[in-house]
Amino acid sequence: MSHLKLFAATLRRHGFKLLEKQDIARRAFLHGQRYVSSGTSEPFLSGSNSNYVEEMYYAWLENPKSVHKIRGHHVAQLDPLGILDADLDSFIPSDLITTIDKLGFYGLHESDLDKVFQLPTTTFIGGNENSLSLREIIKRLEYTYCQHIGLEYMFINDVEQCQWIRQKFETPGVMKFTNEEKRTLLARLVRSMRFEDFLARKWSSEKRFGLEGCEVMIPALKTIIDKSSEMGIEYVIMGMPHRGRLNVLANVIRKELEQIFCQFDPKLEAADEGSGDVKYHLGMYHERINRVTNKKITLSLMANPSHLEAVDPVVQGKTKAEQFYRGDTAGKKVMSILLHGDAAFAGQGVVYETFHLSDLPSYTTNGTIHVVVNNQIGFTTDPRMARSSPYPTDVARVVNAPIFHVNADDPEAVMYVCSVAAEWRNTFNKDVVVDLVCYRRRGHNEMDEPMFTQPLMYKQIHKQVPVLKKYADKLIADGTVTLQEFEEEIAKYDRICEEAYTRSKDNKILHIKHWLDSPWPGFFNMDGEPKSMSCPPTGISEELLTHIGNVASSVPVEDFKIHSGLSRILKARSEMTKNRVVDWALAEYMAFGSVLKEGIHVRLSGQDVERGTFSHRHHVLHDQEVDKRTCVPMNHLWEQQAPYTVCNSSLSEYGVLGFELGFAMASPNALVCWEAQFGDFHNTAQCIIDQFISSGQAKWVRHNGIVLLLPHGMEGMGPEHSSARPERFLQMSNDDSDAYPEFSEQFEVSQLYECNWIVVNCSTPANYFHVLRRQILLPFRKPLIVLTPKSLLRHPEAKSSFDEMVSGTTFQRVIPENGLAAQAPHEVKRVIFCTGKVYYDLVKERKNQDLEKQVAITRLEQISPFPFDLLKEELDKYPTADLVWCQEEHKNSGYYDYVKPRFRTIVNHTRPIWYVGREPAAAAATGNKNMHLVSLRRFLDTAFNLEAFEGKTF
């Protein structure tokens, strides 16, 4: 497209677009027409061309859709292959100037090209000059916008930010590099490319997801880190997909090359830490000196699964936590970099969810630098079939993030763009996107044949001169380096790789802990093991319970008007505290408050958690007369306490749970909880649960103590407001159903240490209190899944005495029968085992049928890991009784498939464990209240029919 097309686009951009949000737009615009220079110069906007732009501007004010968008970045030369336009929208409005004969459309003539125009204040192309000829104006604009950099920023509704970007790119001479900088860039390109070449030579038949075609990504990342270090950043947390990961580990994080190379050895034995993961998923943590700034820098590359973009919110959460613990409220010490593939960036919804956390007070990381490796293909899928948006980066527009497209075969342009991106993030604390338009020299992996589906593209790729050769030839030609120096640089790095390869042969055992991305110094011993295998009692003094209860029932801020309904709630809390009793909400308050006193940060996040979905929590009080005035009593417990963070999240599960998981990675000394609005909705975040929470320790030796609070209970509220689907968590639990464990004094803690997560369904507020405190007092960290109640929040029987929470008390994995049946166990006809809310239904029905001596009811509070030791005691206590598992969930959900084989293991398969509950169903629950009550009645009748299983075969 011609220079003139760009000029027309620039007239619009400079003539009116910047003024669109200003109240004085018309006056300022008309003032802009009066720029007149001496001699032969004329106003920049004059005659009919001025009228046209003015008309366009005011038409836009009345109806933005009436004026077409003109994208100068569309004409930039971004594709290294020269095949595709960088964006998919190739439509050119008919009124754009594409040939000289169309100058008249705007009142311009060919003779105007040599006229001198005074420049408006909205452009920086003049440098120190105030006026230029139209020909020179077009030339300079083309140099800025039509070469190897394409800029998208005109959608940003902030004049200062737009002008900042203009100045960085329009000012003449800004993109100049010293010879030393060019030599450094060349050396980094050598390392990037020769690393891939070395792997290809040594392991030609191995998958490694190499970086060929975008080798410039390595110096790009190093430039971002260098510039950020220069501006004060001390810690950079990174997330990326598999492509180029080994190269980043080697040449950015500086992982020892021999530890990378030994990963290719098929005879390498796995250590005992876990199941491990493929080499291109592993992470790394490293502290080193940045050679450019001579400052200490810490780099962490997060381990992640193959599920593209899933790591994005995890990185953001960890970054937020590291900022929080450092008091880095402005993000001047800690930052995140996220790398993306073009297809995934456009296609994965979690990208959108993560962007929408970027400016929320409790989730912002004060700006993230996004680097897109734009291969212009997704596995085998053409971009035209992979997205509806013009660019893969258009999702970033939703948060007004500027987008810098750059041809990845122009290393200097890439370095400049990355430097500006780092400055942008430091200046405005906002996200920014760098789109490296490149290509993928091989297939999706090294074993894949791309010519099947992209023959023309790969014919061109096979002809493509590698970027290293292009840049080296350029520097040799202009005398920056000599051919001998270039060859010596290559030989030097090749020698480094060969020596590391030799050393790698000595590594016979793979230690996954050497690839840990989130170490916790001082928490474990030197071998990475717990310092003890015991857990102290989780109870606290009555004095603490009373103090927390009093604060929980008060408003610790003067002249603060609360809602009258809330006054009744606080009064009820006060009465409970006086009576030494707690309900669910107060028990949670006391658990949180007590660990805050011990210096443990508590963070509770999720949809509507401040009040609570069921209006039971009220951790944030709102002044009824002063807008936005709030009070969090939990932060007024003691003068010296850890901070409490409670924050309503965006309406997201996938992104927010990933964020909280990342937050919990940063430190073991924090209780990080995510609560689903209803437990049913956790499946929207199933990827985080399956790929990170369930298996994270096994794959990456990464401990994590995140708590999932999932409201659960069959109450006739329909299939999406009833079940947290506990069977999913139990199916993924790693405790063995067939292996009968040996019991010891440390059995409980040892069993917890061996499991991948803990699943509980507490039936009392006291046990909920204890399990939250145990989460912090354990000498290690495991994810905790809590099936929390709904109706029990206000159930008159679901209360606990202080006596169950005071010093010396602990979490009860099993609550045995303690009534009449326990006094004469040999007379008991049936033992019903259950968990959660159904216990209260069973107790009520047993009393109604006067079976309190014949039927014992025992509660499993901790379902996984299975409490073999305590249940054996219960089974031995009732040797002649029928054994029944009763649940309110349907048979194909709930717990029965998990508990049955474990009960059978305890009794050595000599006694059946009968099922009582709802029949199998496709939906988790019914939405018909009558059907719900009928099915409840049916299984309660069966539970207390002592002849129900006579003559039946198990």
Buried (B, 14 or more C-beta within 10 A) or exposed (E): BBBBBBBBBBBBBBBBBBBBEEEEBBEEBEEBBEBEBEEEBBBBBBEEBBBBBBEBBBBBBEEEEEBBBBBBBBBBBBBBBEBBEBBBEEEBEEEBBBEEEBBEBBBBEEEBBEBBBBBBEBBBBBBEEEBBBBBBBBBBBBBBBBBBBBBBBBBBEEBEBBBBBBEBBBBBEBBEBEEEBBBBBBBBBBBBBBBBBBBBEBBEEBBBBBBBBBBBBBBBBBBBBBBBBBBEBBBBBBBBBBBBBBBBBBBBBEBBBBBBBBBBBEEBEEBEBBEBBBBBBBBBBBEEEBEBBEBEBBBBBBBBBEBBBBBBBBBBBBBBBBBBBEEBEEBBBBBBBBBBBBBBBBBBEBBBBBBBBBBBEBBBBBBBBBBBBBBBBBBBBBBEEBBEBBBBBBBBBEBBBBBBBBBBBBBBBBBBBBBBBBBBBBEBBBBBBBBBBBBBBBBBBBEBEBEEBBEEBBEBBEEBEBBBEBBBEBBBEEEBBEEEBBEEBBEEBBEBBEEBBEBBEEBEEBBBBBBBBBBBEEBBEEEBEBEEBBBEBBBBEBEBBBBBBBBBBBBBBEEBBBEEEBEEBBEBBBEBBEEBBBBBBBBBBBBBBBBBBEEBBBBBBBBBBBBBBBBBBBBBBBBEEEEEBEBBBBBBBEEEBBEBBBBBBBEBBBBBBBBBBBBBBBBBBBBBBBBBBBBBBBBBBBBBBBBBBBBBBBBBBBBBBBBBBBBBBBBBBBBBBBBBBBBBBBEBBBBBBEEEBEBEEBBBBBBBBEBBBBBBBBBBBBBBBBBBBBBBBBBBBBBBBBBBBBBBBBBEEBBBBBEBBBEEBBBBBBBBBEBBBBEEBEEBBBBBBBBBBBBBBBBEBBEEBEBBBBBBBBBBBBBBBBBBBBBBEBBEBBEEBBBBBBBBBBBBBBBBBBBBBBBBBBBEEEBBBBBBBBEEBEEBBBBEEEEBEEBBEBBBEBBBEBEBBEEEEE
